């Protein structure tokens, strides 16, 4: 999968990789919830592919999430 994406990604590539809406990726980047960078004077976010993979690895599904989801769906 690493070969499918370059080492530095834009928001559209991250949204495709994560299966998220591109606006949500940008929102998470602005809020600091996902690792992102801006070049000096730049307006667009850039993301390191390996940091995105690590971000996903650091948020595994746990039993607590299942309990929370069940509690809110009742």
N, C-alpha and C positions, 0 to 999 in steps of 0.2 A: 504494500500500500504506500510506503514511503516514496517509491518511484513515481507514483501517480501525481504527486504534488511537489512543487519546488520548495526549497528551504525557507523562502520568505513568501508569505501569502497575503492576499488582500481580503477584505471583509466578505466578498462574494465567494471566494474559495473556501474560507472558513465556514461560511453558512452551508455550502454544499457538503463539506467534509463532515460537519456535525448534524446535518439535516435540520438546520434552524433557519428561520427567516433572517435575511441580511440586516434588517432594521434591529432585530433583537441582538445580533452579534455586535453591531455598532453601539447599542445601548449598554450592553455588558462591558464593552471596551471603555466607554466613557465613565462608567461607574467603577472601573477597576476590578470587575468580577472575573474578567478573562484577561490574560496577559497580552498587552498590545503596546504599540509604539507609534509615534508620529515623528517624521523628519522635521528638522527646524523649518518653520514657515509652511509646513505641509498641512493639509486639511484631512488627508485620508489616513486611516489606520493601517499599520503593517503588523503582521503576526509571524513569529517564528514557528514553523511547522512542529518542531520537536516540543516546544513549550505548549502548544495546543494539545498534542498527544499526552503530555504530562498532566495538563489540566484535567483532561478526561479521566486519566488513570487515578487522579487524586480525589475523584468524586464517584466512588463505587456505589452501587445500589446496596442499601443496608435494610435490615429488618425495621429500623426506626422509620425509614421512608415509607415502607409498606403499611406500618401502623398509622402513620400520619395520613396517608392517602385514604385508608379505610375509614378513619375517623371523620374526614371531611366529606366523604361520599355518602355517609349515613344521614 
